[in-house]
Amino acid sequence: MKQIAFYGKGGIGKSTTVCNIAASLADEGKKVMVIGCDPKHDCTSNLRGGKEIPTVLDTIREKNLDKLNLDEAIEKGVISIDDIVYKGYKGIYCVEAGGPKPGYGCAGRGVIVAIELLKKMNVFETLGVDVVLYDVLGDVVCGGFAMPLRMGLANQIYIVTSSDYMSIYAANNICKGIKEFAKTGRIKLGGLIYNVRGSLDAEDIVKEFAKKLETEIVGKIPNSLLIAEAEIEGKTAIEYSPDSEIASIYRDLAKKIYENEGGVIPKPLENEEILIIGRKIKERLKNFYK
C-alpha cells in the first residue's frame, strides 16, 4: 500500500489535485482512499457530487466517545468503519478528519484522532486499499497537520504550488518540515506540482525554485475553466469531462506519482534566497501588467 501526502498553501488547489488524482487511479482499477485533513471538511466533496460527509471528530462527539477509550469503543462496536468511511466516485473511500467547534481547541486535533482511529480499526487492511492520499491543510507549523510526516505514514510528499510568492514561501516552509522529519523516517519529497493560478504563468521561476530544492516539477496543471465548471457540479474533471485535455493531464500526473519510487530530502532555501525569488516575481508582475 502506498501512502502519499499533498501539502501546499491554503487555497492553492490541493483538494482539486488530490481528487482528480484519486479519480484517475480509481479509473485504473486501484482501491483508493482520500483522507481530508482540513477542518473545513470539504476535501472529498468533488468525489461525491458536492455532498459533504460526517467527519471523524463529529462522529466521535455525536457518539459521546470523547470520554471513552477508543480501543474500548471499537471493541464494543460503538463505532465502526461505516461510521467514518464513505464511498465516492468509482468506489473511492472518503474520510474527513474534521476539526473542533469554531473557537475551541486545536485545528490539527482532527488529523491526530482520525489517523489514530483508522490505525486502531485496521481500516486500510480491512478494505484492501492500494493507495492512500492525504490532503493536508496549509503549512506544517501545527503538530496535527504534520502527522503524516511525524508518524512516517506517507511514503512520499508532494507540494502543490503556483508561481505566487506566498505559495513558494509556504512550499519552502513545508520542505523545512520534510527535512526535519526525514531524519527519523523514510519520508521523501516526490516533487512539486505546478498549479497555474490566475493569468501569470511563470514556470521558469518555479523550475528555478525546484532546482534549488534539488527536486523537480512532476506535473503542470494549466489554468482551465473546465476545472471550475466541474467543481460547480461537485465533480472532478475526470468525471465531468473524461475526454478533455485537462483530464488527460491529471491522468498522466496520477500515473507518474503512483509509479514514482524515488524522492529526495529537500534543501530548503534561506530567507534571502526566497526574497530573491520574490523580487523576480515582483518584476515579472510589473512587466505583465504594463
Buried (B, 14 or more C-beta within 10 A) or exposed (E): EBBBBBBBBEEBBBBBBBBBBBBBBBBEEBBBBBBBBBBBBBBBBBBBEEEBBBBBBBBBBEEEBEEBEBEEBBEEEBBEBEBBBBEBBBEBBBBBBBBBEEEEEBBBBBBBBBBBBBEEBEBBEEBEBBBBBBBBBBBBEBBBBBBBBBBBBBBBBBBBBBBBBBBBBBBBBBBBBBBBBBEEBEBBBBBBBBBBBEEBBBEEBBBBBBEBBEBBBBBBBEBBEBBEEBBEEBBBBBBBBBEBEBBBBBBEBBBBBBEBEEBBBBEBBEEEEBEEBBEBBEEBBEEEEE
